[in-house]
Amino acid sequence: MPIFLDRGRIPPRWAERASFHPVLSINGYGRRTDYIKIALVNNMPDPALEDTEMQFFELLEAAAGDIPVRIKLYSLPGIARGERGRKHFDNFYQDFDDLWNTRFDAAIVTGTEPHCPNLREEPYWHVLTELLDWAERHTVSAVLSCLAAHAGVLHSDGIERHRLDDKRFGVFDFAKAPHHLLTGHNSDQIRFPHSRWNEVRQDELRECGYAVITKSAEAGVDSFAKRKTNCLFVHFQGHPEYGSRTLLKEYRRDIKRFLGGERDTYPSLPKGYFDAAAARLLADFRENALSNRREETIANFPESSVVETLQNGWNSSANSIYCNWLEYVRKRKAESPAYVTVAGYGKTLRKRSAAL
């Protein structure tokens, strides 16, 4: 089933894939009323902005089956943007104030790269908490990804995240909770990518009433959920939406930061991601980089050779869990009265935040 966009213009990378994955404006498909309407709040930094759009778009399209999905694009104000990012927003994203007075069935909120150890000190913190409060009362479900998941539990339950000794980086196997509505039709083992320096822990989540959906001894909690007022909040510490090359791009970025002096240590190889041949190539490059620590060394990174070896081993798990999520949203939408959007909601919340 095609994904519909709420603006007439389609982001160019989506349009290029239209022959393989149909991407349509809602204006080009007649009037549909049986769709799920999702606010996709994409907060990723400029270099990952369009990749993240593609990842969520392709995942939702694959998972939707016969459910039409209609998307509006937003991003939190307060995140620094360069010229390219601002231009992309002007062309394809809605002004954030539009969200408060629009009816949605669900929301997906991505993380972003943190700049403060305390999330409450991030410049977008107050508007993010407004968004979480809005979703609790005006959607049937919200997906919070990575940093957004940490922000969600901090805001609603005061659960602090914990710094890890090393980056939780790679593709990990997780055991699923039995009989949870989001993991039906999945195999007993679920694989998802992770890329994070912090975690929230199982014991603290359970003390506050969260259901842990997937977890492992090696990588900790992967996904967890809790119903708050009208809304089922689904949290991912990992990234089911990632494409096959995403971890490679992040690994290369971290190496470049090491070579440029932005970080002190050479990044660890992502676990469970590269085959033996790719790992050997990257080990050879590491030796070269350690002996020639300068930015120009990144030009010798063996990306083209490594890309050929990559496989997306988590695609079926991601499709299944999002398929179950969309089916849950559709059923809850049918069971519930239409959500009434409160005029001036955002304005009221912004006044409250300013007083904090």
C-alpha positions as CSV (number, residue, x, y, z in Angstrom):
1,M,0.0,0.0,0.0
2,P,1.5,3.4,-0.9
3,I,2.4,6.0,1.7
4,F,0.7,9.3,1.3
5,L,2.3,12.7,2.1
6,D,0.4,15.7,3.2
7,R,2.3,18.2,1.0
8,G,2.1,18.3,-2.8
9,R,5.9,18.0,-3.2
10,I,7.7,14.7,-2.6
11,P,11.3,14.8,-1.2
12,P,13.6,14.0,-4.2
13,R,15.2,10.8,-2.8
14,W,11.7,9.4,-2.2
15,A,10.6,10.4,-5.7
16,E,13.7,8.6,-7.2
17,R,12.5,5.4,-5.6
18,A,8.9,5.7,-6.7
19,S,9.3,3.1,-9.5
20,F,10.2,0.6,-6.8
21,H,8.3,1.9,-3.8
22,P,5.2,3.9,-4.8
23,V,5.3,7.3,-3.1
24,L,2.2,9.5,-3.5
25,S,0.8,12.8,-2.4
26,I,-2.6,12.5,-0.8
27,N,-3.8,14.8,-3.5
28,G,-2.8,12.3,-6.2
29,Y,-4.8,9.4,-4.8
30,G,-8.3,10.8,-4.3
31,R,-9.9,11.2,-0.9
32,R,-9.3,8.4,1.5
33,T,-10.8,8.2,5.0
34,D,-9.6,4.7,6.0
35,Y,-6.0,5.6,6.6
36,I,-3.8,6.0,9.6
37,K,-2.4,9.5,10.0
38,I,1.1,9.8,11.5
39,A,3.1,12.8,12.6
40,L,6.8,11.8,11.8
41,V,8.9,14.2,13.9
42,N,12.4,13.8,12.5
43,N,15.0,15.4,14.7
44,M,18.2,13.9,13.3
45,P,21.1,16.1,12.4
46,D,21.4,17.4,8.9
47,P,23.8,14.6,7.6
48,A,21.3,11.9,8.6
49,L,18.1,13.8,8.0
50,E,17.1,12.5,4.6
51,D,18.5,9.0,5.3
52,T,16.1,8.8,8.3
53,E,13.2,9.9,6.2
54,M,13.9,7.1,3.8
55,Q,14.4,4.5,6.5
56,F,11.0,5.2,8.2
57,F,9.2,5.6,4.9
58,E,10.4,2.3,3.6
59,L,9.7,0.5,6.9
60,L,6.2,1.9,7.1
61,E,5.5,1.0,3.5
62,A,6.7,-2.5,4.0
63,A,4.8,-3.0,7.2
64,A,1.5,-1.3,6.2
65,G,0.1,-4.2,4.1
66,D,-3.4,-3.1,3.2
67,I,-3.4,-0.1,5.6
68,P,-3.1,3.3,3.9
69,V,-0.6,5.5,5.9
70,R,-0.7,9.2,5.6
71,I,2.4,11.2,6.9
72,K,3.1,14.7,7.9
73,L,6.7,15.7,8.5
74,Y,7.9,17.9,11.4
75,S,11.1,18.6,13.4
76,L,11.6,20.0,16.8
77,P,12.6,23.7,16.9
78,G,15.8,24.3,18.8
79,I,17.9,21.8,16.8
80,A,20.8,23.5,15.0
81,R,20.5,23.4,11.2
82,G,22.7,24.3,8.3
83,E,21.6,25.9,5.0
84,R,20.8,22.5,3.4
85,G,18.8,21.3,6.3
86,R,16.8,24.6,6.5
87,K,16.1,24.5,2.8
88,H,14.9,20.9,3.0
89,F,12.5,21.8,5.9
90,D,11.1,24.8,4.0
91,N,10.3,22.6,1.0
92,F,9.0,19.4,2.7
93,Y,8.2,19.9,6.4
94,Q,5.4,21.5,8.2
95,D,5.8,24.4,10.6
96,F,5.8,22.9,14.1
97,D,2.9,24.9,15.3
98,D,0.7,23.1,12.7
99,L,1.0,19.9,14.7
100,W,-0.9,21.2,17.8
101,N,-4.1,21.8,15.8
102,T,-4.0,18.8,13.6
103,R,-5.6,15.4,14.4
104,F,-3.3,12.4,14.2
105,D,-3.8,8.8,15.1
106,A,-0.1,8.2,16.0
107,A,3.3,9.8,16.1
108,I,6.9,8.7,15.6
109,V,9.6,10.8,17.2
110,T,13.2,10.2,16.4
111,G,16.2,11.0,18.5
112,T,19.0,13.4,17.8
113,E,22.6,13.7,18.7
114,P,22.8,14.9,22.4
115,H,25.0,17.8,23.4
116,C,24.3,17.9,27.1
117,P,24.8,15.1,29.7
118,N,21.5,16.2,31.2
119,L,18.7,16.0,28.6
120,R,16.8,18.7,30.5
121,E,19.4,21.2,29.4
122,E,19.0,20.5,25.7
123,P,17.6,23.6,23.9
124,Y,14.6,21.6,22.6
125,W,13.7,20.0,25.9
126,H,10.6,22.1,26.7
127,V,9.0,21.7,23.3
128,L,9.8,18.0,23.3
129,T,8.0,17.6,26.6
130,E,5.1,19.5,25.2
131,L,5.0,17.1,22.3
132,L,5.0,14.1,24.6
133,D,2.1,15.6,26.6
134,W,0.2,16.3,23.4
135,A,0.8,12.7,22.1
136,E,-0.5,11.3,25.4
137,R,-3.9,12.9,25.0
138,H,-4.3,13.2,21.3
139,T,-2.9,10.0,19.7
140,V,-3.6,6.3,20.3
141,S,0.1,5.4,20.1
142,A,3.5,7.1,19.9
143,V,6.9,5.5,18.9
144,L,9.9,7.1,20.6
145,S,13.3,6.2,19.1
146,C,16.6,6.2,20.9
147,L,17.2,9.6,22.6
148,A,13.5,10.3,22.4
149,A,12.8,7.1,24.3
150,H,15.2,8.3,27.1
151,A,13.5,11.7,27.1
152,G,10.1,10.1,27.3
153,V,10.8,8.1,30.5
154,L,12.7,11.0,32.1
155,H,9.8,13.4,31.5
156,S,7.0,11.1,32.6
157,D,8.6,9.0,35.3
158,G,11.9,10.6,36.2
159,I,13.9,7.6,35.0
160,E,17.5,8.7,34.4
161,R,19.7,7.2,31.7
162,H,23.0,5.7,32.6
163,R,26.3,6.3,30.7
164,L,27.9,3.1,29.2
165,D,31.6,2.3,29.4
166,D,31.7,2.0,25.6
167,K,29.2,2.7,22.8
168,R,26.5,0.0,22.5
169,F,27.1,-0.4,18.8
170,G,26.2,-3.2,16.4
171,V,23.4,-5.7,15.7
172,F,22.3,-7.7,18.7
173,D,19.9,-10.7,19.3
174,F,17.0,-10.1,21.7
175,A,14.6,-12.4,23.3
176,K,11.0,-11.3,23.1
177,A,8.4,-11.2,25.9
178,P,5.7,-13.8,25.3
179,H,2.2,-12.8,24.2
180,H,2.9,-9.1,23.7
181,L,0.8,-7.5,21.0
182,L,3.9,-6.0,19.2
183,T,5.8,-9.2,18.9
184,G,3.2,-11.6,17.5
185,H,4.4,-13.4,14.4
186,N,8.1,-12.7,15.3
187,S,10.5,-15.5,15.8
188,D,11.7,-16.1,19.4
189,Q,14.9,-14.2,18.6
190,I,14.7,-10.6,17.3
191,R,17.7,-8.8,15.8
192,F,18.0,-5.0,15.9
193,P,20.8,-2.4,15.4
194,H,21.9,-0.2,18.3
195,S,24.0,2.9,18.4
196,R,24.1,4.6,21.8
197,W,26.3,5.7,24.7
198,N,23.5,5.6,27.3
199,E,20.8,3.2,28.5
200,V,17.8,2.9,30.7
201,R,17.6,-0.2,32.8
202,Q,15.1,-3.0,33.1
203,D,14.6,-2.8,36.9
204,E,13.9,0.9,36.9
205,L,11.5,0.6,33.9
206,R,9.6,-2.2,35.6
207,E,9.3,-0.3,38.9
208,C,7.5,2.4,36.9
209,G,5.1,0.1,35.2
210,Y,6.8,-0.4,31.8
211,A,6.5,-3.7,30.0
212,V,9.9,-4.9,28.6
213,I,9.2,-6.3,25.2
214,T,12.7,-7.3,24.0
215,K,16.0,-7.7,25.9
216,S,19.3,-9.5,25.9
217,A,22.1,-10.1,28.4
218,E,24.6,-8.5,26.1
219,A,22.7,-5.4,25.0
220,G,20.2,-4.9,27.8
221,V,16.7,-3.6,27.1
222,D,15.8,-3.1,23.5
223,S,12.1,-2.1,23.4
224,F,9.5,-1.4,26.1
225,A,6.0,0.1,26.3
226,K,3.5,1.7,28.7
227,R,0.0,3.1,28.3
228,K,-0.4,6.6,29.5
229,T,-3.9,8.2,29.4
230,N,-5.1,7.6,25.8
231,C,-1.7,6.6,24.3
232,L,0.4,3.5,24.2
233,F,4.0,4.7,24.2
234,V,6.4,2.3,22.5
235,H,10.1,2.9,23.1
236,F,13.1,1.7,21.2
237,Q,16.6,2.1,22.5
238,G,17.7,0.6,19.2
239,H,16.9,1.4,15.6
240,P,14.6,-1.1,13.7
241,E,14.4,1.4,10.9
242,Y,18.1,1.5,10.0
243,G,19.2,0.6,6.5
244,S,21.9,-2.0,5.8
245,R,24.6,0.8,5.5
246,T,23.7,3.0,8.4
247,L,26.0,1.5,11.0
248,L,28.9,1.6,8.5
249,K,28.2,5.4,7.9
250,E,28.2,6.0,11.7
251,Y,31.4,4.0,12.1
252,R,33.1,6.0,9.4
253,R,31.9,9.2,11.0
254,D,33.3,8.2,14.4
255,I,36.6,7.3,12.8
256,K,36.7,10.7,11.1
257,R,36.1,12.4,14.4
258,F,39.0,10.5,15.9
259,L,41.3,11.5,13.1
260,G,40.2,15.1,13.4
261,G,40.8,15.1,17.2
262,E,37.1,15.4,18.1
263,R,37.3,12.2,20.2
264,D,40.2,10.6,22.1
265,T,39.8,6.9,21.3
266,Y,39.4,5.0,18.1
267,P,35.8,3.7,17.9
268,S,35.0,0.0,18.6
269,L,34.0,-2.1,15.6
270,P,30.2,-2.6,15.6
271,K,29.3,-6.1,16.8
272,G,27.5,-8.7,14.8
273,Y,27.5,-6.5,11.6
274,F,30.6,-7.2,9.5
275,D,31.7,-10.5,8.1
276,A,35.3,-11.8,8.6
277,A,36.6,-10.4,5.4
278,A,35.2,-6.9,6.1
279,A,36.5,-7.0,9.6
280,R,40.0,-7.8,8.4
281,L,39.9,-4.8,6.0
282,L,38.8,-2.5,8.8
283,A,41.4,-3.8,11.2
284,D,44.1,-3.0,8.6
285,F,42.6,0.5,8.2
286,R,42.7,0.9,12.0
287,E,46.4,0.2,12.1
288,N,46.9,2.8,9.4
289,A,44.8,5.3,11.1
290,L,46.5,4.9,14.5
291,S,49.9,5.5,12.9
292,N,48.7,8.3,10.6
293,R,46.3,10.2,12.8
294,R,45.2,13.0,10.4
295,E,42.0,13.9,8.7
296,E,43.3,13.0,5.2
297,T,43.6,9.3,6.2
298,I,39.9,8.9,6.0
299,A,40.2,9.0,2.2
300,N,41.7,5.4,2.4
301,F,38.7,4.0,4.3
302,P,37.7,0.8,2.5
303,E,34.0,1.7,2.2
304,S,33.3,0.5,-1.3
305,S,34.8,-3.0,-0.5
306,V,32.9,-3.3,2.8
307,V,29.5,-2.2,1.4
308,E,29.4,-5.3,-0.8
309,T,29.5,-7.6,2.2
310,L,26.6,-5.9,4.2
311,Q,23.3,-7.6,4.7
312,N,20.2,-6.3,6.5
313,G,19.6,-9.2,9.0
314,W,17.0,-7.3,11.0
315,N,14.5,-6.3,8.2
316,S,12.0,-9.1,8.9
317,S,12.0,-8.3,12.6
318,A,11.5,-4.6,12.0
319,N,8.7,-5.2,9.5
320,S,6.9,-7.5,11.8
321,I,6.9,-5.3,14.9
322,Y,5.8,-2.2,12.9
323,C,3.1,-4.3,11.2
324,N,1.8,-5.2,14.6
325,W,2.0,-1.6,15.7
326,L,0.1,-0.3,12.7
327,E,-2.6,-2.9,13.2
328,Y,-2.9,-1.9,16.9
329,V,-3.3,1.8,15.9
330,R,-6.0,0.9,13.3
331,K,-8.0,-1.1,15.8
332,R,-7.7,1.5,18.5
333,K,-8.7,4.2,16.0
334,A,-11.8,2.2,15.1
335,E,-12.8,1.6,18.8
336,S,-12.2,5.1,20.0
337,P,-14.1,8.3,19.4
338,A,-12.4,10.8,17.2
339,Y,-9.7,12.8,19.1
340,V,-10.7,16.4,19.4
341,T,-7.9,18.8,18.8
342,V,-7.9,21.6,21.3
343,A,-7.4,25.0,19.6
344,G,-4.5,26.9,21.2
345,Y,-3.1,23.7,22.8
346,G,0.5,24.4,21.7
347,K,0.3,28.1,22.8
348,T,-0.9,27.1,26.3
349,L,1.9,24.6,26.7
350,R,4.5,27.0,25.5
351,K,3.4,29.5,28.1
352,R,3.6,26.8,30.8
353,S,7.1,25.9,29.6
354,A,8.3,29.5,29.7
355,A,7.2,29.7,33.3
356,L,9.4,26.7,34.4
